[in-house]
Amino acid sequence: MAATGEGAAAPRERISRDDILDIARRQFAQNGYRGTNLGQVSDELGVTRQAIYYYFPKKHDVLAGLFERFFAVLESAVETAAASESEPGARFGAMLRAHVETVASDPELSSVFLSEGHGNLPPAPAAAVQSRRKAYNDKFVQAYTQGVAAGQLASDVRPRVAVGLLLGAANWVFRWYDPKGRMTPTEFATVAERFLANGFSAKGSSPGPRQR
């Protein structure tokens, strides 16, 4: 919410809340949250700090805004994917694929969300982020549980453990995947989902020494 108290500057027409978040996303991803100050953001935008304070009274409000942006994109993508499949097993796979594609599509925002953490926020917004993350994770646990009940997903591992392993692997693709490379984020997500679902062994064979 915009600051409206004494000393709050009126926003300049050529700067918006999204403009600030766009620059902060890149600055935080490159320099870290603690290594970035709002002066760097305002300098790149060509405005005073007061113009930023109109939208974000505190630096941590910018970070919270980036978390909110990522949650919105992630949740929308996963909900759309879940609605596209009627079979529980396929639904879980589509959700995982949507998660991977979202993380891979915006490595800067993913970096901020996954690397900076809610520990840089005051207690109340940090608790809100943690609660939202848990709710998001619980959707995957529920989807996996439904897949197990339908006999379509592995039942020899607890759903929360399975989800933790899969999302844990998916979350860190931003570290090395290049969205401008030979494989698009959508293609990459499809390959990742298939690999995570089927494992690395060729069907019908067990891993062993390569034959000469």
ABEGO torsion letter per residue (X at the ends): XBBABBGBBBBBAABBAAAAAAAAAAAAAAAEAAABBAAAAAAAAGBBAAAAAAABABAAAAAAAAAAAAAAAAAAAAAAAAAABABAAAAAAAAAAAAAAAAAABAAAAAAAAAAEAAABBAAAAAAAAAAAAAAAAAAAAAAAAAAAAGABBAABBAAAAAAAAAAAAAAAAAABBAABABBAAAAAAAAAAAAAAEABBBGBBBBBBBX
